[in-house]
């Protein structure tokens, strides 16, 4: 279980920076106006709408939110499962230590998930 949490946390940490600095193909199309084949008059680039990829309601924010929710639910399930392991350890120090490390690992994962989501929200709001 701890290995799964480490893998999920690592993937989240690796995916967030990569998607935050990804190339935005709409910036060239919308910003060019009439030069370089710009399509400033299209409905995608109209003044009332924001960037559908990295805007406030863009794909980047939605995907990161979904990943954070899935990872958070997984971490809570790991905490519950490790709590049951701790309860049924019956005084065995090895089982209790393993359950305790699962709880601590999942709690650290929740903190990392919350920090990553906060960073994504901050970056998307500044773009």
C-alpha positions as a Markdown table, in Angstrom:
| # | Residue | x | y | z |
|---|---|---|---|---|
| 1 | Unk | 0.0 | 0.0 | 0.0 |
| 2 | Unk | 2.8 | 2.4 | 0.8 |
| 3 | Unk | 4.4 | 1.7 | -2.5 |
| 4 | Unk | 1.1 | 2.5 | -4.3 |
| 5 | Unk | 0.9 | 5.8 | -2.4 |
| 6 | Unk | 4.5 | 6.7 | -3.3 |
| 7 | Unk | 3.8 | 5.9 | -6.9 |
| 8 | Unk | 0.6 | 8.0 | -7.0 |
| 9 | Unk | 2.3 | 10.9 | -5.2 |
| 10 | Unk | 5.3 | 10.8 | -7.6 |
| 11 | Unk | 3.1 | 10.7 | -10.6 |
| 12 | Unk | 1.2 | 13.7 | -9.4 |
| 13 | Unk | 4.4 | 15.6 | -8.7 |
| 14 | Unk | 5.8 | 14.8 | -12.1 |
| 15 | Unk | 2.6 | 15.6 | -14.0 |
| 16 | Unk | 1.7 | 18.9 | -12.4 |
| 17 | Unk | 4.9 | 20.9 | -13.5 |
| 18 | Unk | 4.9 | 19.3 | -17.0 |
| 19 | Unk | 1.3 | 20.4 | -17.6 |
| 20 | Unk | 1.8 | 23.8 | -16.1 |
| 21 | Unk | 4.6 | 24.6 | -18.5 |
| 22 | Unk | 3.0 | 22.9 | -21.5 |
| 23 | Unk | 2.9 | 24.8 | -24.9 |
| 24 | Unk | -0.4 | 26.5 | -25.5 |
| 25 | Unk | -1.3 | 26.3 | -29.2 |
| 26 | Unk | -4.2 | 28.8 | -28.8 |
| 27 | Unk | -1.8 | 31.6 | -27.7 |
| 28 | Unk | -0.4 | 31.9 | -31.2 |
| 29 | Unk | -3.7 | 31.6 | -32.9 |
| 30 | Unk | -5.6 | 34.0 | -30.7 |
| 31 | Unk | -2.9 | 36.6 | -30.3 |
| 32 | Unk | -1.9 | 37.0 | -33.9 |
| 33 | Unk | -5.1 | 38.7 | -35.1 |
| 34 | Unk | -4.6 | 38.7 | -38.9 |
| 35 | Unk | -0.9 | 38.0 | -39.1 |
| 36 | Unk | 0.6 | 34.5 | -39.2 |
| 37 | Unk | -2.8 | 33.0 | -39.8 |
| 38 | Unk | -4.4 | 34.2 | -36.6 |
| 39 | Unk | -8.1 | 33.6 | -36.0 |
| 40 | Unk | -8.9 | 36.4 | -33.6 |
| 41 | Unk | -12.5 | 36.6 | -34.8 |
| 42 | Unk | -13.4 | 33.0 | -34.0 |
| 43 | Unk | -15.6 | 32.0 | -31.2 |
| 44 | Unk | -12.7 | 30.3 | -29.4 |
| 45 | Unk | -10.8 | 33.6 | -29.2 |
| 46 | Unk | -13.7 | 35.9 | -28.5 |
| 47 | Unk | -13.2 | 38.5 | -25.7 |
| 48 | Unk | -15.8 | 36.9 | -23.4 |
| 49 | Unk | -14.2 | 33.5 | -23.2 |
| 50 | Unk | -10.9 | 32.5 | -21.6 |
| 51 | Unk | -8.3 | 30.0 | -22.7 |
| 52 | Unk | -10.0 | 26.5 | -22.8 |
| 53 | Unk | -6.7 | 24.8 | -21.9 |
| 54 | Unk | -5.2 | 26.8 | -19.0 |
| 55 | Unk | -8.0 | 29.3 | -18.2 |
| 56 | Unk | -10.0 | 29.4 | -14.9 |
| 57 | Unk | -12.3 | 26.6 | -16.1 |
| 58 | Unk | -9.8 | 25.0 | -18.5 |
| 59 | Unk | -8.9 | 21.4 | -19.0 |
| 60 | Unk | -5.7 | 21.8 | -17.0 |
| 61 | Unk | -7.6 | 22.8 | -13.9 |
| 62 | Unk | -10.3 | 20.2 | -14.3 |
| 63 | Unk | -7.8 | 17.3 | -14.9 |
| 64 | Unk | -5.7 | 18.3 | -11.9 |
| 65 | Unk | -8.8 | 18.5 | -9.7 |
| 66 | Unk | -10.0 | 15.1 | -10.8 |
| 67 | Unk | -6.5 | 13.6 | -10.2 |
| 68 | Unk | -6.3 | 15.3 | -6.8 |
| 69 | Unk | -9.8 | 13.9 | -5.8 |
| 70 | Unk | -8.8 | 10.4 | -6.9 |
| 71 | Unk | -5.5 | 10.5 | -5.1 |
| 72 | Unk | -7.2 | 12.0 | -2.0 |
| 73 | Unk | -9.9 | 9.3 | -1.9 |
| 74 | Unk | -7.1 | 6.7 | -2.3 |
| 75 | Unk | -5.2 | 8.2 | 0.6 |
| 76 | Unk | -8.3 | 8.2 | 2.8 |
| 77 | Unk | -8.9 | 4.5 | 1.9 |
| 78 | Unk | -5.3 | 3.7 | 2.8 |
| 79 | Unk | -5.7 | 5.5 | 6.1 |
| 80 | Unk | -8.9 | 3.5 | 6.9 |
| 81 | Unk | -7.3 | 0.2 | 5.9 |
| 82 | Unk | -4.1 | 1.0 | 7.9 |
| 83 | Unk | -6.3 | 2.0 | 10.9 |
| 84 | Unk | -8.0 | -1.4 | 10.8 |
| 85 | Unk | -4.6 | -3.1 | 10.5 |
| 86 | Unk | -3.5 | -1.1 | 13.6 |
| 87 | Unk | -6.6 | -2.2 | 15.5 |
| 88 | Unk | -6.3 | -5.9 | 14.7 |
| 89 | Unk | -2.5 | -6.0 | 15.2 |
| 90 | Unk | -3.2 | -7.4 | 18.7 |
| 91 | Unk | -0.1 | -6.0 | 20.3 |
| 92 | Unk | 2.3 | -7.3 | 17.6 |
| 93 | Unk | 4.9 | -4.6 | 17.2 |
| 94 | Unk | 5.7 | -5.4 | 13.6 |
| 95 | Unk | 2.1 | -5.3 | 12.5 |
| 96 | Unk | 1.5 | -2.1 | 14.5 |
| 97 | Unk | 4.6 | -0.4 | 13.0 |
| 98 | Unk | 3.5 | -1.4 | 9.5 |
| 99 | Unk | 0.0 | 0.0 | 10.0 |
| 100 | Unk | 1.4 | 3.2 | 11.6 |
| 101 | Unk | 3.8 | 3.7 | 8.7 |
| 102 | Unk | 0.8 | 3.3 | 6.3 |
| 103 | Unk | -1.2 | 6.0 | 8.2 |
| 104 | Unk | 1.8 | 8.4 | 8.2 |
| 105 | Unk | 2.5 | 7.8 | 4.5 |
| 106 | Unk | -1.1 | 8.4 | 3.5 |
| 107 | Unk | -1.2 | 11.6 | 5.7 |
| 108 | Unk | 2.0 | 12.9 | 4.0 |
| 109 | Unk | 0.4 | 12.0 | 0.6 |
| 110 | Unk | -2.7 | 14.1 | 1.5 |
| 111 | Unk | -0.5 | 17.0 | 2.4 |
| 112 | Unk | 1.4 | 16.7 | -0.9 |
| 113 | Unk | -1.8 | 16.4 | -2.8 |
| 114 | Unk | -3.2 | 19.5 | -1.2 |
| 115 | Unk | 0.0 | 21.4 | -1.9 |
| 116 | Unk | 0.1 | 20.3 | -5.5 |
| 117 | Unk | -3.5 | 21.4 | -6.1 |
| 118 | Unk | -2.9 | 24.7 | -4.4 |
| 119 | Unk | 0.1 | 25.3 | -6.7 |
| 120 | Unk | -1.9 | 24.4 | -9.8 |
| 121 | Unk | -4.7 | 26.8 | -8.8 |
| 122 | Unk | -2.2 | 29.6 | -8.1 |
| 123 | Unk | -0.4 | 29.0 | -11.5 |
| 124 | Unk | -3.6 | 28.8 | -13.5 |
| 125 | Unk | -5.0 | 32.0 | -11.9 |
| 126 | Unk | -1.8 | 33.9 | -12.8 |
| 127 | Unk | -1.8 | 32.7 | -16.5 |
